[in-house]
Structure formats: structure tokens, C-alpha cells
Amino acid sequence: MQISGNTECRRCGDDRPLATNPYRHAQILFPKALPDRQLSVDCITMTTGEDRGGVLLSGLAMLECLGESGPQGVTQLANAIGIDKGNAHRIAKVLINQGFVDQDVATKHYRLAPRTIQLAGQALRQLDVRQAADDVLARLAAETGESTHLAVRTPDGGVYVAQVKAGNRLSVETEIGSSPIIHATATGKALYAGAEPGELELVAPEPLAKFTSTTITDRSVLDADLATVRSRGYAVDDEELNPDIRCAAAPVTGAGGKTVAAVGISGPVSRVDQQRLHDLGVRLRIAAAEISARLSWHQPA
């Protein structure tokens, strides 16, 4: 896509004529980050993966430098990470636009912004919940003969971070690093059953995709299902994402009783009938309470 004129880049802030700009610009969509405008311009330095990787490394080095040494000016940063002042200024502006760095109006020094603290806190909480859940997942898999998994809640949904495979020859595989479909999986429903108003619409926007004949595609039906999850303490997926697969999951809570993760069990319908599905749900509710208690013990006073 060709772009011309003096369009300002929302990432680097550069508003020079794009024909003379040493950056290659591409027009991309930011439907979530920029709800008030459909299109934005994003800068990508040069054209090779090596160049882009170098810019990323410079940005990470800048964050590390600010974290270790505190507020610094552009000259100090450029010298510390080994780049020229112009590139240091552009990278710092990108980090400011993305909320990772602030600039003091009086001194012009750059410093880490609260978003870096938020990111670090999320990483620590995820690590804590993984450690707290490891032996519980292994025990559940051994006791039930079904694969168990753990997913952590993220602002835009969730991500699977752990799985313990069962000893059965036929078992359900969960890809670590993948994200649960919020409206069509027990894990997704467990993660967002207690969502604040407006949160669910962001992670499960309409129209709700249909995967099988039992997938919930009506918002009011989904709301009712999530109300049931809140009342009984666990969610179920009755072949809603994949035919012949049933799943149950329960929310794990952290500080303030907020859901931070979900622990789940998946199995083929040949072994998991309706009665067993709900029996597994009760087991998971107890397991989730155990993990939640461990997390509360590790919360700082």
C-alpha cells in the first residue's frame, strides 16, 4: 500500500514527508488500540529482519538502562546502548507512545513508565500461579486419567501456560502459548465469568463464532452460562469447540478475589459423559480453591 504526504506516524511520531523519511511506513489496522480511528500509520525500520531485530534490541536495552540507572537524557542513553542520538530519540518516542517510558517536562530526562511495572507484575503473578499449580495439575491427571491444563488471564483473553498429559493412549493436546476461545471453551468461560462490565465484549466480540452445533453464539445465552459458572464455581464445554471433546474448568483467584487463571481438564466424550463432566468440574473447583489459597499465602503484606 502506497502512502504519501506528511502523515504522522503514530509509533515514531515522525511527520516528515514519507518520501524523504529513512523509515519505511506501512498502513495497518489498530481496532483495539485506536478505537477512535480505523487506520493508523506504523513505522518499520528498513526492510530486513536483522535491522528490525537491531531496533528491538536497542529498545530493550534502553528499558534495561533506565531500569538499572534511573532517569537519563537522550545523550546518556545513546552512549549507554551504543547508538546515535537521533535513533535514541526515535526509539524513546516509540516507547513513550506505547506507554513504557515517560519524559520529564522540566529536565527532558526519560524514565520508566507505570506500564513496565504492570508488565513485570503480570509476569510475576503468572510465574507464581504456574508454580502453585504444578503439583495440583499432576495429581489431577493421575487421579482422573485425563489431561489437565492451566491458563492465565490476560487483558485480551488468556494463554495456556502448562499442561500435564494423561497416561491414556487417547488424550487431548493443549498447545502451550495458544489462547482459549473465550465463549467456546470451559477455560475461557472460567477466566471471564467474573469479568467487569465491558470486559467480555472486548475478548468475545460479536458475532460469536460457531465451531460446532453446540457452540454458544447468542450473547444472552452466553451471559446466562457465565452466571451459572459463577454460581456453581466451574465451567463446562460440551463439544462446543471440538466435536467429541468435553472440558471442565474452574477459576483461580488472586489478590482481591480477582480471577487470574483457570485450571481445566479435557477428555474425549467416550470417557467423559455428562455426569463425569460435572464430577470433574467439582474436582476442579476444589483444586482451584487449593491453588488460590497458595497464591494468597504468597501475597505480600
N, C-alpha and C positions, 0 to 999 in steps of 0.2 A: 504494500500500500504506500503510495507516494504522499508525502506531507511537505508542504511548502509554507513560506511566510514566517512570521515572528511568533509562532505558537510557543507558549512557555511550557517547559517540561515540568510535570508535577513532581517528578522524582528529584532531578538535579537543580531545578529552578532556572535553568538556562533559557533565556529568551532571545538570544542572538539569532539572526537568520539561519535556518537549519542548513542551508547550502554551505555556509562557511563554518558551521559548528563541527569540531573534531569528533563529535559523537554521532553515532547512527541512531536515529529515533524510529520507533515503531508505534503504531497506534494499537492500543489494546483495550479490553473491557475491564472495568472495575465495578461490577454491580454491587458488591457488598461494601467495599471501602469508600466508594464515592456514590452514595445513593442519590445525591442531588444532581449528578450529571452523568450521562451514559458513557461518554467517551473521554479518555484521557490520553496524554502522550507520555510514553515511558522511555527512558534512555537506556541503551545498552552499549557499553563501550566497545568500540571496534567490532570485529566480526569473528574472531577466533575464540574457542573455548579457553585457550591459555590466557588471553588478555582478560576475559571476563573473570576467570579464576583469580588472576592477579589483583583485580579491583576488589573482589570479595575478600581476599586475604588481607588487603590493605584496610578495608573497613573493619574486619575482625580485629586486626592489630590495633586500630585506633580505639576500639572499645576496650581492649585489654589495657592499653596505655592509660586511658582515662580512669579505668578501674584501679590500676596499681598506683598511679601517681597523682590522681586528683585533677582538678580543672587546669587546663592548659590552653595557650594560644595556638593559632594555626602554625606559626613558625616552629614552636616546640614540638607540636605533633608531627609536622612534616619531617623534622630532623630525627625524631624518635623512631618513626616507622620507615624512613628512608625513601620518601617520595618528595616531589616538588610542592611548593605552597599552593599552586593552582589546583592540583589534583587533591591535595589535602582539604582545601576549601570545598571542592565539589562533593567529595565523599562525606564530609561533615554535614553539608546541606542535605544530602540524601538521608543521613541518619536522623537529622532534625525532623525532616518531613515525615519520617516513619515512626517518630516518637521515641527513638533510642537515645538521643542526645539533645541537650538544651544548650543555649548560648546566653551567657550573662550580658545583659544590655549595656552595663557600665564598663566592664572590663573586656568584653568581647571574647572571654575565655569559654571554651567548651567544657561541658561536664555531662556525666551520665544522667539520663532522664529516668523517671519512675518506671517506664515500661521495661527497662532492663531488670529492675528489682522484681517486677511482676513475672517476667520470664524466668528468672532464677528461682523464684518461689514455686512456680509451676513445676519446674524440673525437680526440685527437692521433694515436693509433695508426691510427684509421680514415682520417684525413687522409693520414698517411704512406703507407699501403698504396694508397690511391687514386692518389697522385702516382707511386708506384713502379710502378704497373701500367698507367698510361695509354698509354704508347707500346707496351707489350707487347700490350695489347688491340688497338690499331690495327694493329699488324704482323700479328697472328694473323688478324684479319678480312680483311686484304688478301691474305694468303698462302692462306687456306683458302676465301675467298668465303662464309664463314658468320658469323653474328652472334656476337660474343663478349660476355661479361659478367663482372662482379666482384661478389661478395657478401662481406660481413664477418660474422664470427661474433658473436653476442650471447648473453647469458645465457639468453634464452628462444628461441633459434633462430638466425636470421640475417636480413640485409636486403640487397637488391640496391642497390649504390651507383653502378654505372657500366655502360654498355653501348656497344658500337660496332657499328652496323648494317652488314651486308654490302651489297655492291653488287647482289646478286641481287634480282630483282623479287619473288621469294617468299622471305621471311626470317622468322625467329622474333622476336617482340617480347617484351622483358622489361621489366616495369614497375618503374622505379626507385622505391625505397621499399617495395616489396612484399617478402614473405618467402617463401623457398623451403619447400616441404613436405619435411621432413627425410627421411622414409622413401621418398618417391616421386620425388625429383629427384636427379640426379647432384651438383648443387651442394650440396644438403642433406646427402647422404651424405659428400661430401668434407669438409664443415665439421665433421661429428661422427664420422667414422670413428675418430679417436683420442680420443674422449671418455672422461673419467674414469668409474669405476663410478657409476651412478645418474644421470649427466647425460642420457643418451639417453632414459631413461624420462620425464624432465621435458619434453623438446622433442618427443618422439614417443610420447605415451602410448597405451596400448592402449584400445580396439581400433584398429588401424591402418586408416585409411580406405581404401577401394578406389575408385580413379578409372578404371581400365581393366582389361582382362583380364590384364595383366602386372604390375599393382601388387603389391608385396610386402606381404602382410597378416599374415604369420606372424613372430613375434619371432625365432624361431630361424633362419629363413631370412634375415631382415634382419641378424642378428648375423654369419652366415656371409658375407653380401655385404660387410659392412663390414670383415671380416677380409681379404677379397680386395682391397678398396680399400687397406688398409694395406700389403699385401704388394707390390702392383704399382704403387702410387703414384697412381692415378686411379680415379674412379668413373664408372659409366655409367647412363644412364636409357634403357631400351629401350621407349619408348612407355608408360612407367609412370604418367605424369601426364596426358599428352595423346596421343590416338591420332595416328599419323603424324608424331610429333616424337621425335627422338632427341637425347640430350645427353651430353656427357662433361665432367668437371670434375676439377680437381686441387687439393689443399690447399696453401695458402700459410702458411708458418710464420714466427713472430716470435721474440721473446726466449725462450730456453729450449727452443726447438723446438716450442712450442705452436702449434696451428692458430689463425690469426687471420682468415683469409679463404679464399676459393676462387675460382679462375678457371675459366670454363667456355665451352663452345661448344655452340650448339643449331642444329639444321637439320632439314629435312623428310626423311622416310625415302626419298623419291625421289632425294635426293642423298647421304644418309648411310646406307649399308648397314652390315652388321655389321663387315666388315673396315675400312671407313673410320672407323667409330665408334671402334675401338680404335687406329687410326692417329692420330686426333685426340687420344685420351687420352694417347698417348705425347708428342705435341707439347705438350699442356697440362702434363704432368709436368715437361718441360724448362722451359717458360715459368714455371711456379710456382716452380721452383728459382731462376730468374733473379730473380723478384720477391722471394723470400725472402732471397736474397743481398743485394739492395739494402736491404732492411729491416735486416739485421744490420749493414750498414755505417753505418746511421744510428742504431744503438742507442747511448745514452750509455755512456761507460766507467765 
